[in-house]
Amino acid sequence: MKHSCAVCDLLGNDPRPTTSTIGLNTSLPSLIAHARERLDDGEGANAHVVVPVCPEHVVDVYRGRVAGVSMAWRVASVSL
């Protein structure tokens, strides 16, 4: 089952299908709501979440082009 891109939704773009999930550090409620898994203890300003993202937005997040979001590097396995 494919999911729409959490970053497309955040930016108000037409939803695109995703090819993977990625870990993000963010305090943005829209991205936290899209989480397939949350990998932090729920405390503090930023959440470490695993969200579905389209290939274009994987690159944009990696390059720091999405305000309020950064890559979170941790190996995780999530069922979709």
All heavy atoms as TSV, in Angstrom:
chain	resi	resn	atom	element	x	y	z
A	1	MET	N	N	0.842	-1.182	0.000
A	1	MET	CA	C	0.000	0.000	0.000
A	1	MET	C	C	0.886	1.243	0.000
A	1	MET	O	O	1.763	1.394	0.831
A	1	MET	CB	C	-0.887	-0.027	1.237
A	1	MET	CG	C	-1.759	1.160	1.385
A	1	MET	SD	S	-2.812	0.914	2.846
A	1	MET	CE	C	-3.538	2.493	2.947
A	2	LYS	N	N	0.636	2.134	-0.940
A	2	LYS	CA	C	1.404	3.371	-1.007
A	2	LYS	C	C	0.693	4.455	-0.200
A	2	LYS	O	O	-0.515	4.473	-0.090
A	2	LYS	CB	C	1.545	3.808	-2.457
A	2	LYS	CG	C	2.341	2.818	-3.264
A	2	LYS	CD	C	3.334	3.513	-4.076
A	2	LYS	CE	C	4.129	2.457	-4.814
A	2	LYS	NZ	N	5.254	2.955	-5.461
A	3	HIS	N	N	1.494	5.332	0.341
A	3	HIS	CA	C	0.984	6.457	1.117
A	3	HIS	C	C	1.381	7.735	0.405
A	3	HIS	O	O	2.348	7.768	-0.350
A	3	HIS	CB	C	1.583	6.444	2.524
A	3	HIS	CG	C	1.209	5.229	3.303
A	3	HIS	ND1	N	0.019	5.123	3.958
A	3	HIS	CD2	C	1.858	4.067	3.508
A	3	HIS	CE1	C	-0.054	3.950	4.545
A	3	HIS	NE2	N	1.056	3.285	4.293
A	4	SER	N	N	0.655	8.811	0.667
A	4	SER	CA	C	1.049	10.089	0.086
A	4	SER	C	C	2.181	10.690	0.915
A	4	SER	O	O	2.340	10.402	2.097
A	4	SER	CB	C	-0.138	11.038	0.002
A	4	SER	OG	O	-0.651	11.308	1.272
A	5	CYS	N	N	2.938	11.544	0.287
A	5	CYS	CA	C	4.121	12.153	0.891
A	5	CYS	C	C	3.735	13.131	1.998
A	5	CYS	O	O	2.932	14.051	1.788
A	5	CYS	CB	C	4.907	12.866	-0.200
A	5	CYS	SG	S	6.314	13.811	0.408
A	6	ALA	N	N	4.313	12.954	3.168
A	6	ALA	CA	C	4.047	13.822	4.314
A	6	ALA	C	C	4.532	15.250	4.062
A	6	ALA	O	O	3.904	16.207	4.510
A	6	ALA	CB	C	4.711	13.256	5.564
A	7	VAL	N	N	5.641	15.406	3.333
A	7	VAL	CA	C	6.169	16.747	3.058
A	7	VAL	C	C	5.314	17.449	2.006
A	7	VAL	O	O	5.074	18.656	2.107
A	7	VAL	CB	C	7.660	16.695	2.659
A	7	VAL	CG1	C	8.180	18.080	2.319
A	7	VAL	CG2	C	8.489	16.081	3.787
A	8	CYS	N	N	4.810	16.713	1.001
A	8	CYS	CA	C	3.868	17.313	0.046
A	8	CYS	C	C	2.688	17.906	0.802
A	8	CYS	O	O	2.267	19.030	0.537
A	8	CYS	CB	C	3.370	16.276	-0.958
A	8	CYS	SG	S	4.544	15.781	-2.225
A	9	ASP	N	N	2.161	17.138	1.750
A	9	ASP	CA	C	1.025	17.595	2.547
A	9	ASP	C	C	1.397	18.839	3.354
A	9	ASP	O	O	0.649	19.817	3.390
A	9	ASP	CB	C	0.547	16.476	3.468
A	9	ASP	CG	C	-0.671	16.878	4.264
A	9	ASP	OD1	O	-1.682	17.281	3.648
A	9	ASP	OD2	O	-0.618	16.806	5.509
A	10	LEU	N	N	2.561	18.818	3.978
A	10	LEU	CA	C	3.036	19.951	4.769
A	10	LEU	C	C	3.116	21.224	3.931
A	10	LEU	O	O	2.723	22.299	4.367
A	10	LEU	CB	C	4.418	19.636	5.361
A	10	LEU	CG	C	5.146	20.784	6.043
A	10	LEU	CD1	C	4.483	21.115	7.376
A	10	LEU	CD2	C	6.618	20.451	6.240
A	11	LEU	N	N	3.618	21.096	2.698
A	11	LEU	CA	C	3.822	22.249	1.828
A	11	LEU	C	C	2.594	22.633	1.023
A	11	LEU	O	O	2.607	23.615	0.286
A	11	LEU	CB	C	5.003	21.972	0.883
A	11	LEU	CG	C	6.339	21.703	1.569
A	11	LEU	CD1	C	7.398	21.334	0.533
A	11	LEU	CD2	C	6.788	22.892	2.405
A	12	GLY	N	N	1.516	21.837	1.121
A	12	GLY	CA	C	0.299	22.137	0.376
A	12	GLY	C	C	0.383	21.756	-1.086
A	12	GLY	O	O	-0.394	22.264	-1.902
A	13	ASN	N	N	1.312	20.862	-1.439
A	13	ASN	CA	C	1.447	20.394	-2.818
A	13	ASN	C	C	0.478	19.257	-3.083
A	13	ASN	O	O	-0.026	18.631	-2.155
A	13	ASN	CB	C	2.875	19.884	-3.079
A	13	ASN	CG	C	3.911	20.970	-2.916
A	13	ASN	OD1	O	3.611	22.148	-2.927
A	13	ASN	ND2	N	5.154	20.556	-2.751
A	14	ASP	N	N	0.231	18.973	-4.373
A	14	ASP	CA	C	-0.544	17.786	-4.721
A	14	ASP	C	C	0.199	16.574	-4.178
A	14	ASP	O	O	1.427	16.490	-4.300
A	14	ASP	CB	C	-0.700	17.654	-6.238
A	14	ASP	CG	C	-1.629	18.707	-6.820
A	14	ASP	OD1	O	-2.494	19.205	-6.075
A	14	ASP	OD2	O	-1.487	19.018	-8.016
A	15	PRO	N	N	-0.519	15.637	-3.581
A	15	PRO	CA	C	0.149	14.466	-2.987
A	15	PRO	C	C	0.787	13.578	-4.050
A	15	PRO	O	O	0.210	13.358	-5.112
A	15	PRO	CB	C	-0.973	13.738	-2.262
A	15	PRO	CG	C	-2.230	14.225	-2.881
A	15	PRO	CD	C	-1.962	15.597	-3.407
A	16	ARG	N	N	1.993	13.120	-3.758
A	16	ARG	CA	C	2.704	12.193	-4.638
A	16	ARG	C	C	2.905	10.886	-3.899
A	16	ARG	O	O	3.040	10.869	-2.676
A	16	ARG	CB	C	4.061	12.774	-5.025
A	16	ARG	CG	C	3.945	13.921	-5.997
A	16	ARG	CD	C	5.310	14.390	-6.364
A	16	ARG	NE	N	5.631	15.464	-5.412
A	16	ARG	CZ	C	6.588	16.332	-5.583
A	16	ARG	NH1	N	7.392	16.251	-6.606
A	16	ARG	NH2	N	6.798	17.272	-4.698
A	17	PRO	N	N	2.954	9.786	-4.641
A	17	PRO	CA	C	3.204	8.501	-3.986
A	17	PRO	C	C	4.634	8.443	-3.442
A	17	PRO	O	O	5.538	9.086	-3.969
A	17	PRO	CB	C	2.985	7.471	-5.086
A	17	PRO	CG	C	3.055	8.218	-6.366
A	17	PRO	CD	C	2.733	9.655	-6.068
A	18	THR	N	N	4.798	7.677	-2.408
A	18	THR	CA	C	6.113	7.530	-1.788
A	18	THR	C	C	6.737	6.210	-2.192
A	18	THR	O	O	6.051	5.276	-2.587
A	18	THR	CB	C	5.992	7.573	-0.257
A	18	THR	OG1	O	5.202	6.477	0.170
A	18	THR	CG2	C	5.362	8.869	0.206
A	19	THR	N	N	8.044	6.174	-2.098
A	19	THR	CA	C	8.771	4.935	-2.369
A	19	THR	C	C	9.452	4.412	-1.118
A	19	THR	O	O	9.945	3.301	-1.108
A	19	THR	CB	C	9.833	5.154	-3.469
A	19	THR	OG1	O	10.689	6.222	-3.078
A	19	THR	CG2	C	9.165	5.494	-4.786
A	20	SER	N	N	9.482	5.236	-0.071
A	20	SER	CA	C	10.158	4.816	1.156
A	20	SER	C	C	9.693	5.668	2.328
A	20	SER	O	O	8.945	6.619	2.163
A	20	SER	CB	C	11.676	4.962	0.985
A	20	SER	OG	O	12.019	6.321	0.798
A	21	THR	N	N	10.166	5.288	3.501
A	21	THR	CA	C	9.977	6.113	4.685
A	21	THR	C	C	11.354	6.589	5.134
A	21	THR	O	O	12.361	5.931	4.876
A	21	THR	CB	C	9.315	5.324	5.828
A	21	THR	OG1	O	10.092	4.173	6.095
A	21	THR	CG2	C	7.896	4.919	5.471
A	22	ILE	N	N	11.373	7.748	5.775
A	22	ILE	CA	C	12.637	8.272	6.305
A	22	ILE	C	C	12.408	8.774	7.720
A	22	ILE	O	O	11.285	9.101	8.106
A	22	ILE	CB	C	13.244	9.389	5.427
A	22	ILE	CG1	C	12.313	10.595	5.332
A	22	ILE	CG2	C	13.593	8.855	4.052
A	22	ILE	CD1	C	12.970	11.802	4.658
A	23	GLY	N	N	13.496	8.840	8.482
A	23	GLY	CA	C	13.455	9.379	9.827
A	23	GLY	C	C	13.690	10.874	9.799
A	23	GLY	O	O	14.613	11.346	9.139
A	24	LEU	N	N	12.846	11.610	10.509
A	24	LEU	CA	C	12.959	13.065	10.582
A	24	LEU	C	C	12.962	13.532	12.028
A	24	LEU	O	O	12.303	12.952	12.879
A	24	LEU	CB	C	11.773	13.728	9.882
A	24	LEU	CG	C	11.535	13.436	8.418
A	24	LEU	CD1	C	10.266	14.137	7.957
A	24	LEU	CD2	C	12.726	13.855	7.589
A	25	ASN	N	N	13.690	14.607	12.270
A	25	ASN	CA	C	13.588	15.361	13.515
A	25	ASN	C	C	12.748	16.585	13.197
A	25	ASN	O	O	13.092	17.349	12.293
A	25	ASN	CB	C	14.966	15.815	14.011
A	25	ASN	CG	C	15.748	14.703	14.630
A	25	ASN	OD1	O	15.219	13.919	15.408
A	25	ASN	ND2	N	17.016	14.611	14.283
A	26	THR	N	N	11.658	16.766	13.922
A	26	THR	CA	C	10.782	17.909	13.663
A	26	THR	C	C	9.877	18.173	14.859
A	26	THR	O	O	9.635	17.280	15.665
A	26	THR	CB	C	9.914	17.679	12.408
A	26	THR	OG1	O	9.189	18.871	12.109
A	26	THR	CG2	C	8.956	16.512	12.590
A	27	SER	N	N	9.396	19.405	14.938
A	27	SER	CA	C	8.368	19.743	15.924
A	27	SER	C	C	7.075	20.142	15.206
A	27	SER	O	O	6.140	20.599	15.846
A	27	SER	CB	C	8.848	20.876	16.831
A	27	SER	OG	O	9.120	22.028	16.064
A	28	LEU	N	N	7.024	19.948	13.889
A	28	LEU	CA	C	5.857	20.337	13.100
A	28	LEU	C	C	4.728	19.317	13.263
A	28	LEU	O	O	4.887	18.141	12.922
A	28	LEU	CB	C	6.244	20.469	11.621
A	28	LEU	CG	C	7.344	21.494	11.324
A	28	LEU	CD1	C	7.766	21.422	9.872
A	28	LEU	CD2	C	6.879	22.897	11.687
A	29	PRO	N	N	3.579	19.753	13.771
A	29	PRO	CA	C	2.477	18.825	14.033
A	29	PRO	C	C	2.027	18.019	12.816
A	29	PRO	O	O	1.666	16.852	12.937
A	29	PRO	CB	C	1.348	19.732	14.536
A	29	PRO	CG	C	2.045	20.933	15.073
A	29	PRO	CD	C	3.265	21.120	14.209
A	30	SER	N	N	2.052	18.630	11.622
A	30	SER	CA	C	1.619	17.918	10.414
A	30	SER	C	C	2.489	16.694	10.147
A	30	SER	O	O	1.979	15.633	9.792
A	30	SER	CB	C	1.668	18.865	9.210
A	30	SER	OG	O	1.419	18.160	8.019
A	31	LEU	N	N	3.792	16.835	10.320
A	31	LEU	CA	C	4.685	15.699	10.078
A	31	LEU	C	C	4.566	14.662	11.190
A	31	LEU	O	O	4.603	13.458	10.928
A	31	LEU	CB	C	6.126	16.166	9.931
A	31	LEU	CG	C	6.408	16.956	8.654
A	31	LEU	CD1	C	7.862	17.405	8.616
A	31	LEU	CD2	C	6.073	16.150	7.423
A	32	ILE	N	N	4.406	15.108	12.413
A	32	ILE	CA	C	4.241	14.165	13.517
A	32	ILE	C	C	2.965	13.349	13.318
A	32	ILE	O	O	2.931	12.143	13.566
A	32	ILE	CB	C	4.254	14.905	14.866
A	32	ILE	CG1	C	5.640	15.528	15.099
A	32	ILE	CG2	C	3.894	13.965	16.011
A	32	ILE	CD1	C	5.717	16.497	16.260
A	33	ALA	N	N	1.912	13.988	12.802
A	33	ALA	CA	C	0.652	13.288	12.555
A	33	ALA	C	C	0.787	12.214	11.474
A	33	ALA	O	O	0.056	11.228	11.484
A	33	ALA	CB	C	-0.428	14.289	12.159
A	34	HIS	N	N	1.723	12.383	10.525
A	34	HIS	CA	C	1.946	11.403	9.460
A	34	HIS	C	C	2.845	10.240	9.899
A	34	HIS	O	O	3.083	9.325	9.121
A	34	HIS	CB	C	2.603	12.067	8.246
A	34	HIS	CG	C	1.645	12.688	7.296
A	34	HIS	ND1	N	1.130	13.949	7.495
A	34	HIS	CD2	C	1.099	12.232	6.159
A	34	HIS	CE1	C	0.330	14.239	6.494
A	34	HIS	NE2	N	0.276	13.211	5.677
A	35	ALA	N	N	3.333	10.288	11.106
A	35	ALA	CA	C	4.322	9.296	11.553
A	35	ALA	C	C	3.783	7.874	11.477
A	35	ALA	O	O	2.687	7.585	11.933
A	35	ALA	CB	C	4.775	9.601	12.971
A	36	ARG	N	N	4.585	6.998	10.884
A	36	ARG	CA	C	4.299	5.564	10.904
A	36	ARG	C	C	4.885	4.945	12.169
A	36	ARG	O	O	4.450	3.910	12.630
A	36	ARG	CB	C	4.897	4.871	9.679
A	36	ARG	CG	C	4.366	5.366	8.384
A	36	ARG	CD	C	2.929	4.885	8.195
A	36	ARG	NE	N	2.341	5.550	7.058
A	36	ARG	CZ	C	1.317	6.386	7.138
A	36	ARG	NH1	N	0.770	6.654	8.286
A	36	ARG	NH2	N	0.836	6.961	6.072
A	37	GLU	N	N	5.898	5.639	12.711
A	37	GLU	CA	C	6.534	5.204	13.952
A	37	GLU	C	C	7.189	6.428	14.585
A	37	GLU	O	O	7.684	7.302	13.891
A	37	GLU	CB	C	7.582	4.133	13.660
A	37	GLU	CG	C	8.178	3.513	14.896
A	37	GLU	CD	C	9.059	2.307	14.583
A	37	GLU	OE1	O	9.157	1.899	13.431
A	37	GLU	OE2	O	9.661	1.796	15.539
A	38	ARG	N	N	7.188	6.465	15.904
A	38	ARG	CA	C	7.878	7.529	16.635
A	38	ARG	C	C	8.987	6.876	17.434
A	38	ARG	O	O	8.739	5.949	18.204
A	38	ARG	CB	C	6.903	8.263	17.549
A	38	ARG	CG	C	7.526	9.482	18.167
A	38	ARG	CD	C	6.504	10.433	18.727
A	38	ARG	NE	N	7.220	11.527	19.366
A	38	ARG	CZ	C	6.652	12.623	19.773
A	38	ARG	NH1	N	5.371	12.804	19.616
A	38	ARG	NH2	N	7.371	13.565	20.347
A	39	LEU	N	N	10.214	7.367	17.252
A	39	LEU	CA	C	11.387	6.713	17.819
A	39	LEU	C	C	11.993	7.447	19.010
A	39	LEU	O	O	13.057	7.069	19.482
A	39	LEU	CB	C	12.453	6.521	16.735
A	39	LEU	CG	C	11.999	5.700	15.526
A	39	LEU	CD1	C	13.080	5.688	14.463
A	39	LEU	CD2	C	11.621	4.299	15.940
A	40	ASP	N	N	11.333	8.491	19.491
A	40	ASP	CA	C	11.830	9.189	20.681
A	40	ASP	C	C	10.909	8.873	21.856
A	40	ASP	O	O	9.945	8.145	21.715
A	40	ASP	CB	C	11.926	10.693	20.429
A	40	ASP	CG	C	10.575	11.300	20.115
A	40	ASP	OD1	O	9.758	11.417	21.042
A	40	ASP	OD2	O	10.320	11.654	18.950
A	41	ASP	N	N	11.204	9.453	22.984
A	41	ASP	CA	C	10.400	9.179	24.178
A	41	ASP	C	C	9.213	10.126	24.318
A	41	ASP	O	O	8.504	10.094	25.320
A	41	ASP	CB	C	11.274	9.222	25.430
A	41	ASP	CG	C	11.955	10.571	25.624
A	41	ASP	OD1	O	11.625	11.540	24.902
A	41	ASP	OD2	O	12.821	10.666	26.507
A	42	GLY	N	N	8.988	10.989	23.327
A	42	GLY	CA	C	7.861	11.920	23.376
A	42	GLY	C	C	8.125	13.163	24.184
A	42	GLY	O	O	7.238	13.982	24.363
A	43	GLU	N	N	9.330	13.335	24.667
A	43	GLU	CA	C	9.691	14.504	25.468
A	43	GLU	C	C	10.518	15.472	24.616
A	43	GLU	O	O	11.162	15.080	23.662
A	43	GLU	CB	C	10.524	14.080	26.679
A	43	GLU	CG	C	9.833	13.087	27.589
A	43	GLU	CD	C	8.660	13.681	28.338
A	43	GLU	OE1	O	8.703	14.876	28.684
A	43	GLU	OE2	O	7.689	12.952	28.564
A	44	GLY	N	N	10.502	16.725	24.968
A	44	GLY	CA	C	11.349	17.710	24.304
A	44	GLY	C	C	10.677	18.357	23.101
A	44	GLY	O	O	9.556	18.024	22.720
A	45	ALA	N	N	11.400	19.289	22.496
A	45	ALA	CA	C	10.851	20.104	21.413
A	45	ALA	C	C	10.708	19.334	20.105
A	45	ALA	O	O	9.767	19.555	19.351
A	45	ALA	CB	C	11.739	21.320	21.196
A	46	ASN	N	N	11.648	18.460	19.798
A	46	ASN	CA	C	11.627	17.747	18.523
A	46	ASN	C	C	11.228	16.293	18.691
A	46	ASN	O	O	11.594	15.643	19.655
A	46	ASN	CB	C	12.992	17.802	17.841
A	46	ASN	CG	C	13.240	19.119	17.156
A	46	ASN	OD1	O	12.309	19.774	16.700
A	46	ASN	ND2	N	14.480	19.517	17.086
A	47	ALA	N	N	10.482	15.808	17.704
A	47	ALA	CA	C	10.111	14.398	17.649
A	47	ALA	C	C	10.984	13.719	16.603
A	47	ALA	O	O	11.320	14.310	15.586
A	47	ALA	CB	C	8.643	14.256	17.277
A	48	HIS	N	N	11.355	12.484	16.861
A	48	HIS	CA	C	12.054	11.648	15.880
A	48	HIS	C	C	10.997	10.704	15.327
A	48	HIS	O	O	10.567	9.784	16.001
A	48	HIS	CB	C	13.185	10.888	16.550
A	48	HIS	CG	C	13.981	10.055	15.606
A	48	HIS	ND1	N	15.164	9.489	15.962
A	48	HIS	CD2	C	13.776	9.683	14.319
A	48	HIS	CE1	C	15.655	8.805	14.946
A	48	HIS	NE2	N	14.808	8.908	13.941
A	49	VAL	N	N	10.546	10.978	14.096
A	49	VAL	CA	C	9.454	10.232	13.492
A	49	VAL	C	C	9.884	9.606	12.173
A	49	VAL	O	O	10.785	10.100	11.501
A	49	VAL	CB	C	8.214	11.125	13.257
A	49	VAL	CG1	C	7.621	11.584	14.574
A	49	VAL	CG2	C	8.550	12.329	12.390
A	50	VAL	N	N	9.224	8.503	11.818
A	50	VAL	CA	C	9.425	7.858	10.523
A	50	VAL	C	C	8.172	8.144	9.705
A	50	VAL	O	O	7.065	7.800	10.118
A	50	VAL	CB	C	9.644	6.343	10.690
A	50	VAL	CG1	C	9.781	5.669	9.335
A	50	VAL	CG2	C	10.875	6.079	11.554
A	51	VAL	N	N	8.353	8.820	8.564
A	51	VAL	CA	C	7.220	9.235	7.737
A	51	VAL	C	C	7.429	8.821	6.284
A	51	VAL	O	O	8.564	8.702	5.820
A	51	VAL	CB	C	6.989	10.761	7.807
A	51	VAL	CG1	C	6.630	11.210	9.204
A	51	VAL	CG2	C	8.198	11.521	7.309
A	52	PRO	N	N	6.323	8.624	5.535
A	52	PRO	CA	C	6.441	8.349	4.104
A	52	PRO	C	C	6.763	9.634	3.348
A	52	PRO	O	O	6.151	10.680	3.590
A	52	PRO	CB	C	5.053	7.823	3.738
A	52	PRO	CG	C	4.132	8.418	4.753
A	52	PRO	CD	C	4.947	8.577	5.999
A	53	VAL	N	N	7.745	9.566	2.458
A	53	VAL	CA	C	8.192	10.750	1.717
A	53	VAL	C	C	8.492	10.361	0.270
A	53	VAL	O	O	9.054	9.299	0.012
A	53	VAL	CB	C	9.439	11.373	2.383
A	53	VAL	CG1	C	9.919	12.594	1.632
A	53	VAL	CG2	C	9.150	11.751	3.824
A	54	CYS	N	N	8.131	11.242	-0.667
A	54	CYS	CA	C	8.420	11.004	-2.082
A	54	CYS	C	C	9.915	11.239	-2.340
A	54	CYS	O	O	10.594	11.917	-1.549
A	54	CYS	CB	C	7.562	11.906	-2.962
A	54	CYS	SG	S	7.945	13.667	-2.881
A	55	PRO	N	N	10.455	10.695	-3.431
A	55	PRO	CA	C	11.892	10.840	-3.708
A	55	PRO	C	C	12.380	12.292	-3.760
A	55	PRO	O	O	13.455	12.606	-3.259
A	55	PRO	CB	C	12.063	10.147	-5.061
A	55	PRO	CG	C	10.969	9.139	-5.105
A	55	PRO	CD	C	9.808	9.800	-4.399
A	56	GLU	N	N	11.593	13.179	-4.348
A	56	GLU	CA	C	12.006	14.588	-4.437
A	56	GLU	C	C	12.174	15.206	-3.052
A	56	GLU	O	O	13.138	15.920	-2.785
A	56	GLU	CB	C	10.988	15.395	-5.237
A	56	GLU	CG	C	11.362	16.869	-5.334
A	56	GLU	CD	C	10.358	17.695	-6.110
A	56	GLU	OE1	O	9.591	17.134	-6.910
A	56	GLU	OE2	O	10.353	18.917	-5.909
A	57	HIS	N	N	11.251	14.916	-2.163
A	57	HIS	CA	C	11.334	15.520	-0.836
A	57	HIS	C	C	12.365	14.848	0.064
A	57	HIS	O	O	12.858	15.482	0.998
A	57	HIS	CB	C	9.939	15.588	-0.192
A	57	HIS	CG	C	9.101	16.665	-0.802
A	57	HIS	ND1	N	7.828	16.452	-1.262
A	57	HIS	CD2	C	9.395	17.969	-1.056
A	57	HIS	CE1	C	7.360	17.590	-1.763
A	57	HIS	NE2	N	8.297	18.517	-1.650
A	58	VAL	N	N	12.728	13.608	-0.213
A	58	VAL	CA	C	13.865	13.012	0.504
A	58	VAL	C	C	15.094	13.875	0.256
A	58	VAL	O	O	15.824	14.238	1.187
A	58	VAL	CB	C	14.123	11.558	0.040
A	58	VAL	CG1	C	15.444	11.044	0.619
A	58	VAL	CG2	C	12.983	10.648	0.439
A	59	VAL	N	N	15.313	14.245	-0.993
A	59	VAL	CA	C	16.469	15.078	-1.352
A	59	VAL	C	C	16.353	16.461	-0.726
A	59	VAL	O	O	17.321	16.992	-0.173
A	59	VAL	CB	C	16.609	15.179	-2.887
A	59	VAL	CG1	C	17.703	16.163	-3.279
A	59	VAL	CG2	C	16.890	13.804	-3.485
A	60	ASP	N	N	15.162	17.056	-0.789
A	60	ASP	CA	C	14.976	18.397	-0.219
A	60	ASP	C	C	15.243	18.421	1.288
A	60	ASP	O	O	15.896	19.338	1.790
A	60	ASP	CB	C	13.560	18.908	-0.498
A	60	ASP	CG	C	13.350	19.311	-1.943
A	60	ASP	OD1	O	14.347	19.490	-2.680
A	60	ASP	OD2	O	12.178	19.443	-2.342
A	61	VAL	N	N	14.770	17.409	2.002
A	61	VAL	CA	C	15.031	17.348	3.448
A	61	VAL	C	C	16.521	17.156	3.688
A	61	VAL	O	O	17.118	17.846	4.526
A	61	VAL	CB	C	14.206	16.222	4.118
A	61	VAL	CG1	C	14.665	15.993	5.552
A	61	VAL	CG2	C	12.722	16.566	4.081
A	62	TYR	N	N	17.138	16.239	2.961
A	62	TYR	CA	C	18.568	15.976	3.129
A	62	TYR	C	C	19.400	17.242	2.912
A	62	TYR	O	O	20.352	17.497	3.639
A	62	TYR	CB	C	19.009	14.878	2.155
A	62	TYR	CG	C	20.475	14.577	2.227
A	62	TYR	CD1	C	20.988	13.821	3.273
A	62	TYR	CD2	C	21.359	15.048	1.264
A	62	TYR	CE1	C	22.342	13.536	3.355
A	62	TYR	CE2	C	22.711	14.776	1.337
A	62	TYR	CZ	C	23.197	14.015	2.379
A	62	TYR	OH	O	24.538	13.754	2.459
A	63	ARG	N	N	19.023	18.040	1.941
A	63	ARG	CA	C	19.770	19.267	1.614
A	63	ARG	C	C	19.348	20.473	2.450
A	63	ARG	O	O	19.834	21.576	2.242
A	63	ARG	CB	C	19.626	19.570	0.132
A	63	ARG	CG	C	20.324	18.532	-0.711
A	63	ARG	CD	C	20.318	18.867	-2.159
A	63	ARG	NE	N	21.085	17.863	-2.902
A	63	ARG	CZ	C	21.066	17.730	-4.201
A	63	ARG	NH1	N	20.329	18.545	-4.942
A	63	ARG	NH2	N	21.777	16.799	-4.794
A	64	GLY	N	N	18.440	20.280	3.390
A	64	GLY	CA	C	18.042	21.367	4.293
A	64	GLY	C	C	17.093	22.369	3.685
A	64	GLY	O	O	16.994	23.498	4.160
A	65	ARG	N	N	16.341	21.983	2.675
A	65	ARG	CA	C	15.433	22.896	1.976
A	65	ARG	C	C	14.034	22.955	2.576
A	65	ARG	O	O	13.204	23.717	2.105
A	65	ARG	CB	C	15.319	22.485	0.507
A	65	ARG	CG	C	16.600	22.591	-0.259
A	65	ARG	CD	C	16.374	22.147	-1.689
A	65	ARG	NE	N	17.615	22.112	-2.421
A	65	ARG	CZ	C	17.836	21.333	-3.458
A	65	ARG	NH1	N	16.883	20.522	-3.897
A	65	ARG	NH2	N	18.999	21.351	-4.075
A	66	VAL	N	N	13.755	22.155	3.590
A	66	VAL	CA	C	12.427	22.155	4.213
A	66	VAL	C	C	12.588	22.693	5.635
A	66	VAL	O	O	13.196	22.047	6.492
A	66	VAL	CB	C	11.813	20.736	4.225
A	66	VAL	CG1	C	10.422	20.772	4.851
A	66	VAL	CG2	C	11.759	20.150	2.815
A	67	ALA	N	N	12.043	23.882	5.866
A	67	ALA	CA	C	12.187	24.542	7.169
A	67	ALA	C	C	11.545	23.716	8.274
A	67	ALA	O	O	10.459	23.168	8.108
A	67	ALA	CB	C	11.552	25.924	7.120
A	68	GLY	N	N	12.238	23.621	9.407
A	68	GLY	CA	C	11.710	22.929	10.570
A	68	GLY	C	C	11.875	21.426	10.554
A	68	GLY	O	O	11.312	20.736	11.393
A	69	VAL	N	N	12.660	20.919	9.592
A	69	VAL	CA	C	12.823	19.479	9.431
A	69	VAL	C	C	14.293	19.153	9.165
A	69	VAL	O	O	14.954	19.850	8.405
A	69	VAL	CB	C	11.989	18.959	8.230
A	69	VAL	CG1	C	12.144	17.466	8.066
A	69	VAL	CG2	C	10.538	19.347	8.371
A	70	SER	N	N	14.789	18.112	9.808
A	70	SER	CA	C	16.128	17.613	9.485
A	70	SER	C	C	16.096	16.091	9.483
A	70	SER	O	O	15.196	15.471	10.047
A	70	SER	CB	C	17.169	18.127	10.482
A	70	SER	OG	O	16.895	17.622	11.772
A	71	MET	N	N	17.071	15.499	8.812
A	71	MET	CA	C	17.167	14.041	8.768
A	71	MET	C	C	17.507	13.524	10.161
A	71	MET	O	O	18.269	14.131	10.891
A	71	MET	CB	C	18.256	13.596	7.800
A	71	MET	CG	C	18.026	14.002	6.355
A	71	MET	SD	S	16.621	13.206	5.593
A	71	MET	CE	C	17.333	11.677	5.064
A	72	ALA	N	N	16.915	12.398	10.494
A	72	ALA	CA	C	17.224	11.716	11.754
A	72	ALA	C	C	17.828	10.365	11.388
A	72	ALA	O	O	17.180	9.569	10.726
A	72	ALA	CB	C	15.958	11.528	12.577
A	73	TRP	N	N	19.049	10.156	11.778
A	73	TRP	CA	C	19.770	8.962	11.347
A	73	TRP	C	C	19.693	7.893	12.405
A	73	TRP	O	O	20.334	7.946	13.435
A	73	TRP	CB	C	21.220	9.320	11.046
A	73	TRP	CG	C	21.315	10.364	9.993
A	73	TRP	CD1	C	21.538	11.694	10.196
A	73	TRP	CD2	C	21.156	10.196	8.596
A	73	TRP	NE1	N	21.530	12.360	9.003
A	73	TRP	CE2	C	21.302	11.462	7.991
A	73	TRP	CE3	C	20.890	9.105	7.777
A	73	TRP	CZ2	C	21.202	11.643	6.631
A	73	TRP	CZ3	C	20.796	9.300	6.417
A	73	TRP	CH2	C	20.951	10.554	5.856
A	74	ARG	N	N	18.863	6.896	12.160
A	74	ARG	CA	C	18.752	5.729	13.030
A	74	ARG	C	C	18.172	4.609	12.163
A	74	ARG	O	O	17.223	4.825	11.421
A	74	ARG	CB	C	17.846	5.992	14.213
A	74	ARG	CG	C	17.759	4.806	15.166
A	74	ARG	CD	C	16.781	5.020	16.286
A	74	ARG	NE	N	17.221	6.073	17.182
A	74	ARG	CZ	C	16.544	6.465	18.236
A	74	ARG	NH1	N	15.399	5.903	18.532
A	74	ARG	NH2	N	17.006	7.405	19.007
A	75	VAL	N	N	18.682	3.441	12.286
A	75	VAL	CA	C	18.153	2.316	11.538
A	75	VAL	C	C	16.829	1.890	12.161
A	75	VAL	O	O	16.738	1.718	13.377
A	75	VAL	CB	C	19.145	1.143	11.514
A	75	VAL	CG1	C	18.545	-0.056	10.805
A	75	VAL	CG2	C	20.451	1.569	10.848
A	76	ALA	N	N	15.808	1.757	11.335
A	76	ALA	CA	C	14.488	1.356	11.829
A	76	ALA	C	C	13.795	0.506	10.781
A	76	ALA	O	O	14.062	0.616	9.602
A	76	ALA	CB	C	13.642	2.590	12.135
A	77	SER	N	N	12.920	-0.330	11.245
A	77	SER	CA	C	12.107	-1.154	10.360
A	77	SER	C	C	10.647	-0.869	10.658
A	77	SER	O	O	10.220	-0.915	11.809
A	77	SER	CB	C	12.415	-2.625	10.596
A	77	SER	OG	O	11.546	-3.436	9.846
A	78	VAL	N	N	9.887	-0.529	9.605
A	78	VAL	CA	C	8.488	-0.165	9.771
A	78	VAL	C	C	7.650	-0.907	8.754
A	78	VAL	O	O	7.980	-0.960	7.587
A	78	VAL	CB	C	8.302	1.363	9.584
A	78	VAL	CG1	C	6.853	1.748	9.728
A	78	VAL	CG2	C	9.155	2.131	10.558
A	79	SER	N	N	6.551	-1.462	9.179
A	79	SER	CA	C	5.616	-2.119	8.266
A	79	SER	C	C	4.660	-1.071	7.715
A	79	SER	O	O	4.153	-0.246	8.446
A	79	SER	CB	C	4.809	-3.183	8.990
A	79	SER	OG	O	5.661	-4.181	9.469
A	80	LEU	N	N	4.434	-1.125	6.417
A	80	LEU	CA	C	3.474	-0.187	5.804
A	80	LEU	C	C	2.238	-0.894	5.379
A	80	LEU	O	O	2.069	-1.872	4.916
A	80	LEU	CB	C	4.092	0.518	4.603
A	80	LEU	CG	C	5.237	1.451	4.943
A	80	LEU	CD1	C	5.801	2.061	3.685
A	80	LEU	CD2	C	4.773	2.551	5.863
